Amino acid sequence: MESQIKIIFPYKIENRNNSFTIPSKILRKSNIVIIVIPFDLDLYISNTKLIDKRCINKCFSYSFEFLDISSPLVFLKDPTIYVVENFVPTNSTVLENEMNRFMEEYEGNEKKENKEIVDDEGFITIL
């Protein structure tokens, strides 16, 4: 089905929302929607999960799985897609590895606080 998709970008130019409408093919099967556009972008549709992204003949195919069966019908009436500024991984292991790496880097750069321990004899130990 050929349709007009509204793509909204996350930034503003001169206090105006930056969006445009583009003709696109939209395919739907139950709760899965496939969109074909000529741009390689990180896209987000509310109440969905990106399943697959492929390059086919200089166009990009995006497969989204909706969480419920009625959401694709609402989307097809008003197809609006948001461009994500920074990629957020949907795979939990990728996200967990990224967070572990960030935490190790943070702990490595964190300033250690010196602790003074005074024992019974009055000696001070700095840790």
C-alpha positions, 0 to 999 in steps of 0.5 A: 500500500502506497502511503504518505509517511510523516517523519519527525526529527528530534531537533528544531530549526529557528524554533520550528519542528523539522518534519517532512512527508514522504511517499512510502510503501507500507506493508502490514501483517497482523501486528507487524508493519514494514516501511520502505523509505530511501533513508538510513535513519534510526526510527521509532514508532510509539508502542513498537519494537524494531525487528529488522532493518535492511538495505534493498536496492538503495532503499531501506526496509524497516520492520516494526512489531507492535505490542498489540493488534490494534496499534497498527490500524491506528498507525496506518490511519496517521503514519508518523515516525520519529527519528531517534537522535541517539541509537538505543539498543533494544537487545538487553544484552547489548544494553547491559554490556554498554552499561557495564562498560560505562560503570567501569569507566565511571568507577575508574575515574571516580575520586577515591575518598581517603578514610582515616581510621583511628585505632585504640592506641591512637594510631591513624590509618589512611585508607 
